Amino acid sequence: MPCLLMQHLLSRELARIGIERAVVASAELGCRTCVAIVDTAGHLVPYDRMHGAPFRSARHAQDKAIASAGNGMATDEFWAYARDDAQLRLGVLKLAGLSILRGGVPIRVNGELVGAVGVSGGCGMAEDRAIAEEAVAAVLAALASQRTGKEL
C-alpha cells in the first residue's frame, strides 16, 4: 500500500548551533573557515564564512556538506571507498560538486541521516574534519538537551 514517508529535517536554529560551534572551534585552532550545513537533499540551511577565510573555501565547504549528505558518510570515508576502484574514481572526478576532500561529516540522529556539515579553510583537511565533528556534536548535544527539558 502506498504511503507517505516521514523525514526529520534540521531547523535553521538547530543548524546555527552547529555553525556557531564550528566558528568557535576554528578560532581555537587558529583557522579561518567557511562552514556549511545542508539538509539530506543537499539544500543549504545556514552558511558562515569567517573573515579572512580563503576564497575557494566557500565552495569547498558547501561541496563537502553536499557530498557527505548525498553519500551518507564522511567525505574522506567515501574516498577510501572509491580510491581502489579505477572506474568509480574516474567517475567521482567528473561529478560536479562531489567532494572527496576531508571535512564533510554527516549528521545522524538515532541512525537517521538529517543533514551534513562541510568545513573548509586555511589550516588543513584534518582540522576541517575535526571542526565539522565539533559542529555535529553541538547539534546532537542541543537535541539531547531539548529531549531532557534543559535549556539550550
Summary of the structure (lengths in Angstrom):
residues: 152
radius of gyration: 15.5
end to end distance: 40.9
largest distance: 54.7
contacts: 510
relative contact order: 0.21
helix: 48%
strand: 18%
